[in-house]
Amino acid sequence: MTRRIAMWSGPRNLSTALMRAFSRRSDTEVVDEPLYACYLAATGLDHPMRAEVLASMPARFDEAVAAITVRPCAAAVQYQKHMAQHLLPTMDRGWLAGLTHAFLLRDPRRVVASYAARRGSPTPEDLGFHQLLELYERLEAAGERPPVILAEDILAAPRPALVALCEALDVDFQEAMLRWPQGPLPGEGVWAPHWYGALWRSTGFGAPTPAPERMPEPLVPVARACEPAFHRLYEARLLIADS
């Protein structure tokens, strides 16, 4: 039976690089943001390559969920990269019980600065921190303790961080997760040419970058609004052993 891992994060969180690391495993199939078309269809948001996204994957929620819960998968592990903001409040959560969940977290100041550089000023709802906390607390109330890993910890020490994450997910760590070839890889969404250019030029996790010392004044309230959810999730983070 396939282990289906749902990795929840928000935008600009190292999520695509982590998906790429899992794609290098010999036993894993990756699925890139399977609820994205549902989210666009429900909200009407005009994201880059909207038409291509809607044409490339199920836009009906029941069909999208079936594809990642009951549709057969030939691989032993299916790694699903999810954006927490794609799971809208009106969407059913019952299907979550069949998955193994994990959370990827990043300092809100870094997220806001990175997002603003690509798409302009975000709202807290765009960044997914509150949605991540809502989902984490739902799983916690059901008796689960899903692992939380920091993007900063992965960049600072990729191997120890991935070893810890794999152990928490009860899958074997594979050395191949640390390196990848340049260019596109199977499983990436149709939007990859627009968003993944820097990743396509990489061959592994990059060096960590410092949080911005100063942010444009309009962005400060956005980062501050995300901090309570970030700190609550930060308390549950995996502690990474020294390399």
Buried (B, 14 or more C-beta within 10 A) or exposed (E): EBBBBBBBBBBBBBBBBBBBBBBBBEEBBBBBBBBBBBBBBBEEEEBEBBEBBBEBBBBEBEEBBEBBBEEEBEBBBBBBBBBBBBBEEEBEEEBBEEBBBBBBBBBBBBBBBBBBEEEEEBEBEBBBBBBBBBBBEEBEEEEEEBBBBBBBBBBBBBBBBBBBBBEBBEBEBBEEBBBBEEEEBEBBBBBBBEBBEEBBEBEEBEEBEEBBEEBEEEBEEBBEBBBEBBEBBEEBBBEBEEE
